[in-house]
Amino acid sequence: MHRPPHLCYRTARAAMRLITRTHCRTTVTGVEHIPVSGPVILAGNHLAACDTYFLYATVPRGVAILGKEEYFTRPGARGRLMAHYYRRLGILPVDRYGGPAAARGVLDTGRGVLESGGLLALYPEGTRSPDGRLYRGRPGAAALALISGAPLIPFGISGTERVQPIGSAGLRSHPVRVRFGPPLAVEAGERRADGFPTTAALRETTLHLMHRIAELSGQEFVDLPAPRKASPAWRSPHEQG
């Protein structure tokens, strides 16, 4: 049984629910697709640092999220305090760029959440979009769904790139939309000798997932790894056209 969210999480969720109702005029659809109990995987796009808080506010149960390891390794007393705070928020540190060993660590961490009956949220791109487009997903969400059998639910967020632009610490007033889709139809696919999904099976499921996320978020999908720096010519999707 997955343990209830920590007080820090419940406090952050209450604060964000207030903000989503008053400051950002948030529209939420598809919450009925999220099971009220049992292991669940949420996978969606990532436009701003505040995306996680909007998940806290809109998902009706506790959320564990895989977060970049750098959040937990900052120096000094303040760094240690923030690392403690992030863990209480249900953010779990993972190494995004450490090769095969790091990838195994991500899967082990995710499986731990699912095996305890928890809800795990991931951003398959592995980083925030630098230019508002949706980039190629990494195979972690697909692997966890294929291995665990947990429902894989896509979601799309839009508007948060205006609420908290890259480099901004504060939250601006702007409408936000969060859309959850029905569980993805995940085929068992081919397996390797050790029972792990083949590369082809992971690619197929991940591509299917990213197309569904693009439909929910309204983003253009680019089947390339996300660049790490924002384009100087970038305009938010709301400013284009």
C-alpha positions as CSV (number, residue, x, y, z in Angstrom):
1,M,0.0,0.0,0.0
2,H,1.4,3.4,-1.0
3,R,1.7,5.7,2.0
4,P,-0.3,8.9,2.2
5,P,1.4,12.1,1.0
6,H,3.6,14.0,3.5
7,L,2.4,17.2,5.2
8,C,4.7,19.2,2.9
9,Y,3.0,17.7,-0.1
10,R,-0.5,18.3,1.2
11,T,0.4,21.9,2.0
12,A,1.9,22.5,-1.5
13,R,-1.2,20.9,-3.1
14,A,-3.6,23.1,-1.1
15,A,-1.6,26.2,-2.0
16,M,-1.5,25.3,-5.7
17,R,-5.2,24.5,-5.8
18,L,-5.9,28.0,-4.5
19,I,-3.6,29.5,-7.2
20,T,-5.1,27.4,-10.0
21,R,-8.6,28.6,-9.1
22,T,-7.7,32.3,-8.7
23,H,-4.4,33.3,-10.3
24,C,-4.2,31.0,-13.3
25,R,-7.8,30.1,-14.2
26,T,-7.0,26.4,-14.8
27,T,-9.2,24.2,-16.9
28,V,-8.9,20.4,-16.2
29,T,-10.4,17.6,-18.2
30,G,-10.1,13.8,-18.2
31,V,-9.4,13.3,-14.4
32,E,-11.9,10.4,-14.6
33,H,-9.3,8.4,-16.5
34,I,-7.0,8.3,-13.4
35,P,-7.7,5.2,-11.2
36,V,-8.4,6.1,-7.6
37,S,-6.1,3.4,-6.3
38,G,-3.4,1.0,-7.5
39,P,-0.3,1.6,-9.6
40,V,-0.6,4.2,-12.3
41,I,1.9,5.9,-14.7
42,L,1.2,9.5,-15.8
43,A,3.4,10.7,-18.7
44,G,3.2,14.2,-20.2
45,N,4.9,17.2,-21.7
46,H,7.1,19.6,-19.7
47,L,7.0,23.3,-20.5
48,A,7.9,25.0,-17.1
49,A,9.2,24.3,-13.7
50,C,5.8,24.8,-12.2
51,D,4.2,21.9,-14.2
52,T,4.8,19.6,-11.3
53,Y,2.8,21.9,-9.0
54,F,-0.1,21.9,-11.5
55,L,-0.1,18.1,-11.3
56,Y,-0.2,18.3,-7.5
57,A,-3.3,20.6,-7.8
58,T,-5.2,18.6,-10.4
59,V,-4.5,14.9,-9.7
60,P,-6.8,13.7,-7.0
61,R,-4.3,11.4,-5.3
62,G,-0.7,11.6,-4.2
63,V,1.9,11.9,-7.0
64,A,5.5,10.7,-7.0
65,I,7.6,12.4,-9.7
66,L,11.1,11.6,-11.0
67,G,13.2,14.7,-10.8
68,K,16.7,15.6,-11.9
69,E,19.5,14.6,-9.5
70,E,20.9,18.2,-9.6
71,Y,18.0,19.4,-7.4
72,F,19.4,17.2,-4.6
73,T,23.1,17.9,-4.8
74,R,23.3,21.6,-4.4
75,P,25.9,22.7,-1.8
76,G,25.5,24.1,1.7
77,A,22.8,24.1,4.3
78,R,20.2,25.6,1.9
79,G,20.9,22.8,-0.6
80,R,20.4,20.1,2.0
81,L,17.2,21.8,3.2
82,M,15.8,22.0,-0.4
83,A,16.7,18.3,-1.0
84,H,14.8,17.3,2.1
85,Y,11.9,19.5,1.0
86,Y,11.8,17.9,-2.5
87,R,11.7,14.4,-1.1
88,R,8.8,15.4,1.1
89,L,7.0,16.6,-2.0
90,G,7.4,13.1,-3.5
91,I,10.1,14.1,-6.0
92,L,12.6,11.3,-6.5
93,P,16.2,12.0,-7.7
94,V,17.3,10.3,-10.9
95,D,20.4,10.7,-13.0
96,R,19.3,11.8,-16.5
97,Y,22.6,11.5,-18.3
98,G,24.5,8.6,-16.7
99,G,24.2,6.0,-19.4
100,P,22.9,2.4,-19.0
101,A,23.5,2.3,-15.2
102,A,21.5,5.5,-14.7
103,A,18.7,4.2,-16.9
104,R,18.5,1.1,-14.7
105,G,18.4,3.3,-11.7
106,V,15.4,5.2,-13.1
107,L,13.5,2.0,-13.8
108,D,14.3,0.6,-10.3
109,T,13.0,3.9,-8.7
110,G,9.9,3.9,-10.8
111,R,9.2,0.2,-10.2
112,G,9.5,0.8,-6.4
113,V,6.7,3.4,-6.6
114,L,4.4,1.2,-8.7
115,E,5.0,-2.0,-6.7
116,S,3.9,-0.1,-3.6
117,G,0.6,0.9,-5.3
118,G,1.6,4.5,-6.0
119,L,1.0,6.9,-8.9
120,L,4.2,7.8,-10.7
121,A,4.5,10.9,-13.1
122,L,7.2,11.3,-15.7
123,Y,8.2,13.8,-18.3
124,P,9.4,11.5,-21.1
125,E,11.3,14.3,-22.9
126,G,13.7,14.3,-19.9
127,T,13.8,18.1,-19.7
128,R,11.7,21.2,-20.2
129,S,10.9,22.1,-23.8
130,P,13.3,25.0,-24.8
131,D,11.0,26.3,-27.6
132,G,7.4,25.1,-26.9
133,R,7.6,22.1,-29.1
134,L,7.3,18.5,-28.0
135,Y,10.4,16.4,-28.5
136,R,11.2,12.7,-28.7
137,G,10.5,10.8,-25.6
138,R,12.9,8.6,-23.7
139,P,11.7,5.0,-23.2
140,G,11.4,4.9,-19.4
141,A,7.6,5.4,-19.3
142,A,7.1,2.7,-21.9
143,A,9.4,0.3,-20.2
144,L,7.7,0.7,-16.9
145,A,4.3,0.2,-18.4
146,L,5.4,-2.9,-20.3
147,I,7.1,-4.4,-17.3
148,S,4.6,-3.6,-14.6
149,G,1.3,-3.7,-16.5
150,A,0.3,-0.4,-14.8
151,P,-2.1,1.8,-16.8
152,L,-0.1,4.4,-18.8
153,I,-2.1,7.7,-18.9
154,P,-0.9,10.5,-21.2
155,F,-1.5,14.1,-20.2
156,G,-0.9,17.5,-21.8
157,I,-0.3,20.8,-20.2
158,S,-0.5,24.2,-21.9
159,G,-0.1,27.7,-20.7
160,T,2.5,27.1,-18.0
161,E,5.3,28.4,-20.2
162,R,3.6,31.8,-19.8
163,V,3.0,31.3,-16.1
164,Q,6.6,30.7,-15.4
165,P,8.9,31.4,-18.4
166,I,12.3,29.7,-18.4
167,G,14.6,31.7,-16.0
168,S,11.7,33.1,-14.0
169,A,11.2,32.3,-10.3
170,G,7.7,33.9,-9.9
171,L,4.3,32.8,-11.2
172,R,2.5,35.1,-13.6
173,S,-1.3,35.2,-14.2
174,H,-2.2,33.2,-17.3
175,P,-4.8,30.6,-18.1
176,V,-3.6,27.0,-17.9
177,R,-5.1,23.8,-19.4
178,V,-4.4,20.3,-18.1
179,R,-5.9,17.4,-20.1
180,F,-5.6,13.7,-19.1
181,G,-6.3,11.1,-21.8
182,P,-7.6,7.6,-21.5
183,P,-5.0,4.8,-20.7
184,L,-2.8,4.1,-23.7
185,A,-3.4,0.7,-25.3
186,V,0.0,-0.9,-24.6
187,E,0.8,-4.1,-26.5
188,A,3.0,-6.7,-24.8
189,G,5.4,-6.6,-27.7
190,E,8.5,-8.7,-28.2
191,R,10.8,-9.5,-25.3
192,R,14.5,-10.2,-25.0
193,A,15.8,-13.4,-23.5
194,D,15.8,-11.8,-20.1
195,G,12.2,-10.8,-20.4
196,F,12.8,-7.1,-20.9
197,P,11.0,-5.4,-23.8
198,T,13.0,-5.2,-27.0
199,T,14.2,-1.8,-28.4
200,A,11.6,-2.0,-31.1
201,A,8.8,-2.5,-28.6
202,L,10.0,0.4,-26.5
203,R,10.3,2.7,-29.5
204,E,6.8,1.8,-30.8
205,T,5.1,2.4,-27.4
206,T,7.1,5.6,-26.8
207,L,6.2,7.1,-30.2
208,H,2.6,6.2,-29.7
209,L,2.7,7.9,-26.3
210,M,4.3,11.1,-27.6
211,H,1.7,11.5,-30.4
212,R,-1.0,11.2,-27.8
213,I,0.7,13.8,-25.6
214,A,1.0,16.1,-28.6
215,E,-2.8,15.8,-29.2
216,L,-3.5,16.6,-25.6
217,S,-1.1,19.5,-25.3
218,G,-1.6,21.0,-28.8
219,Q,2.1,21.1,-29.4
220,E,4.0,20.3,-32.6
221,F,5.8,17.0,-32.2
222,V,9.5,16.8,-33.3
223,D,11.0,13.3,-33.4
224,L,14.4,14.5,-32.2
225,P,16.0,14.7,-28.8
226,A,15.2,18.0,-27.0
227,P,17.9,20.6,-27.3
228,R,19.2,21.9,-23.9
229,K,19.0,25.6,-24.7
230,A,16.1,27.7,-25.8
231,S,16.1,29.1,-29.3
232,P,16.5,32.9,-29.3
233,A,13.7,33.0,-31.9
234,W,11.3,31.1,-29.6
235,R,7.7,32.2,-29.2
236,S,5.2,30.5,-27.0
237,P,2.5,28.4,-28.9
238,H,0.0,31.0,-27.7
239,E,1.9,33.8,-29.5
240,Q,2.3,31.9,-32.8
241,G,0.0,32.1,-35.8
